[in-house]
Amino acid sequence: MSLRERTRAAVRAELAALALELFAERGFEETTVDEVARAAGMSKRSLFRYFPTKEDMVLGSAEAMGEAVAAELRARPEGEEPWESLRVVLCAWEERISSSAERLARLRLVEETPALHARWTQRRESARREIAAALRGRSGAGPGLDAFTADLLTSAAAAALESSTREWLRSDGKKSRSALLQEAFTRLHPS
């Protein structure tokens, strides 16, 4: 990344943290974009240069994650079972994603706010479709990984992610998200 890109990413992260703090304190629906911009010391127009929508201040870039997961799946070893590829790649992502208090607050806000939850579900589904296509197209998938099987496997992997996240939220962030995801993949392993 260039210096400009790194600076933009740092400002974006700072703005997202500020917005999350305001949303957690006042509520997502109750907090206006004008209030977030004012707290950040910038105009609403400038804020929208970093985030196209208010929801994006919370949700970040799920699309970029979907693209990255798809690319990592395509790079998995030839002959590796598709479920194992999904497990390895998604568990590695889980290790990279912070399980901080900020992440806990963000996920709680998404779960508690219907508009955010709907947008999050829409983004996850888009990412899941991209991941399913990558799973079908990778050389390690072997002959005959049809659309139905790829859809079934990626849907099961998405359910593992969602269930482990909800259990992590129920534990108030005390359980290991990584361990929960590993357990979910083990329980769902196709025989």
Protein Blocks (a to p, Z undefined) as FASTA:
>chain_A
ZZklmmmmmmmmmmmmmmmmmmmmnopklpcfklmmmmnopafklmmmmpmbfklmmnmp
mklmmmmmmmmmmmpcehiafklmmmmmmmmmmmmpccbfklmmmmmmmmmmmklmmmmm
mmmmmmmmmmmmmmmmpmkloghiafklmmmmmmmmmmmmmmmmmmmmmnnomacfklmm
mmmmmmmocZZ
